[in-house]
Amino acid sequence: MNEYLLLVFACVSFVGTHFLMSHSWRAAMVRRLGANGFLLAYSAISLALFVWMVIEFGRAPKAEMFWPVGDIIWAVASVITLLAAILFAGSFVKNPSLPGMPDAMAAQMPSGVFRVTRHPMMWGFALWAMAHILVAPRIDNFIFSGSILFLALAGAKAQEIKKLKLTGVEWEAWLRRTSFALQLTAIPRVGAGPWITGIAIWVLATWSHPFWGVGGAGIFRWFSF
């Protein structure tokens, strides 16, 4: 397992600094750097550590897969990543969880992807990680994608706790109106915007896999255009 230590260290650093900067260190960093300086530092540190994660993931040995991966698993993973893209695409519209959004926004009625979950962006990342674990069930990918999965869902729950303490009544109402878990029956009602943009993101992302040295994904696994 020593050959995976640097990957583990990079992933722990990425996840750990996210939690520290979002919670324990946040107030002190905002006091010293200001609100804009904090966001800049947060983004720069996160990006640098994510790049390190990717580099170590590329360097880590590619061990044997824990289960065989055939067309059925690829098809399931393709559907999961499409859902992830739809949720991600719609997460930028009327999202009270985004930085700088007014507390009053949490008093709105949920619409779009927020009918599916109150954390569409985080679930988008989590679903992406789940799909990639399905099609690449190796130790290095369990560490890499597992870290993203954990950060997305644990981070979303931690954000809820913090928001509830800070915004009180508005966020409590938002929690009552929305669901943490995915309400998949609401997917058809998210609106045309998330569907169109999500499909475009999904097609572009799956088409570009060969440029990253990965085989075809999505519809491009079976069809070439």
Protein Blocks (a to p, Z undefined) as FASTA:
>chain_A
ZZmmmmmmmmmmmmmmmmmmmmmmmmmmmmmnojmlmmmmmmmmmmmmmmmmmmmmmmpc
cdddfbdcdfklmmmmmmmmmmmmmmmmmmmgopakbghiafklmmpccehjllmpmclm
lmmmmmmmmmmmmmmccfklmmmmmmmmmmmmmmmmmmmmmmmmmnommmmmmmmmpcfb
acfklmmmnojklmmmmmmmmmmmmmmmmmnopacehjllmpcZZ
